[in-house]
Amino acid sequence: MSSHKVLVLHGPNLNLLGERQPEIYGYETLDDINNRLYEKAAINGWDIKCFQSNHEGELIDAIHAARRDGTELIVINPAAYTHTSVAILDALNAFDGKVIEVHLSNVHKREGFRHHSYVSLRADAVIAGLGSKGYSLALDTLD
């Protein structure tokens, strides 16, 4: 078992998982998802932090903190900021570790404006359309 430090970031409106558009995002809550990630991390001896914010600046501050605290992997579901936030892209570009972008739904089967991702310009990998399993798959990239 090796110790890895991971930050999981959830963007705007993901605090409403299980309530908002369950036909797209499913019935699991954000707590359900985070608890599964904490369990997987505990089994593997990883240090993981999950953080959700509806505010772009708070997500950027978390990325900046990850630059300084030894975080090796950021798993990010930027939600609506995927398509709009150059500021999050710039923050991720300043992070030296691995970045994996996760989306619960297949954004490419949805509205056209969702097909472009600024975050993908920095991401080492993108996982979309696999529901909450995408987060777990992102963690599987740790050696």
N, C-alpha and C positions, 0 to 999 in steps of 0.2 A: 504494500500500500504506500503510495506516495502522497504527500500533502500538496495540494494545489489550492490556490486562492481564486475564487470565482465571484463575479458580480453579475447578477441577473437583474436586468432593468425592464420594467413594464411601463409603457407609455400611457397616454391619456385614455380614459374611459375603461381601461382594463380592470379597474376596481369594480366595475359593474358586470363582470363575467358571471354567467349563470342567470342573469336577469335581462340583459340587453341583447336583443336579437339572437336568442339561443339557436334558431334555425341556421345561423351562420357560425356562431362562436361556441355553441354547445351549452351544456347545463352545469359544467364544473365551475366552481368559484375560483377566484384568484388564490384564496387560502388553500383550496384543494391542490392546486398546481404547486404552489410554493411548498406545502407540506411534503409532497412527493419528492420535490427536489432536495429539501432538507434531509429526508430519509436516505435518498441515494447518496448524498454527500457524506452523511454520517457513516454509512456502510463502507464507503471508500476512503474515509479519513480526509475528506476535502473541507476546506473552510469556504463556506458559501454565504453570500448575503443576497437577499431578494429585496428589491426596492421598487415601488410604484409611485408615479407622480403624474398629475394632470398638468404640471407646469414644466415647460421646456428648460428653464434655468436650473431647476432642481435636478433634472436628469443630467444636464451638463456639469453641474457641481459634483455629482456622483462619479461621472467619468473622470473629472479632474482629480478627485480623491483617489480613484483607482490607479492613476498614473504614479502616485506617491507611495501607495501602501503595499506594493508587491503583488497586486492582482495580475494573474496570468491570462485570464479569459474573461471577456465580457460577452454575455449572452443578452441580446437586446431585442425586444419587440417594441419598436418605436411607435407602433399604432399609427395614428394619423400623421404624426411627425415624420414618418417614413417618406412622405411625398412632398414635404414642405421645408424641412429643417436643414439648411446649410450649416447652422450653428452646431447642431448635434454631429453632423459630418466632420466639421472642423475639430470638435473636441475629440472625436474618435481618431482622427488623423494624428492627434498628439499623443495617443496611447500606443505603447510599443508592443503590447501583447496581442493575442488572438481575439478577433471579434466575429461572433456568429449572430446573424440576423435571423429572427424567428417570427413567423406569422402563423396564427392559428388557422386562418382560411387561406385558400389559394387565391392570392391577390390578382393573379393573371386571369382568373375566371370572373372577375368582378368588374366594376366600372373602370373605364379607360384611365381616369386620373390616378387610379391605384396601381397602375402598371409600372410607374417610374418610382424608383427608390434612390434617394440621395445616400442613405446608409449603405446600400449595396456597393457604392463606389469605394468603400473602405472594408467592407466585410470580407473575411476569408472564406465564408460559406454562407449560404442562405437556405433556410428550411421553411417551406410554406405548404400549407394545406394538410398537414398531418395532425391538426389539433394540438392538444397539450403535449403529445408525444414528441413534438418538435423540440421542446425544451430539454427533455431527457436525452434525445439524440445529440443535441448540442454538447451536453456534458460528456457523452461517450467519446468525444474527440480528445479528451484528456488522456495522456499516456499513462 
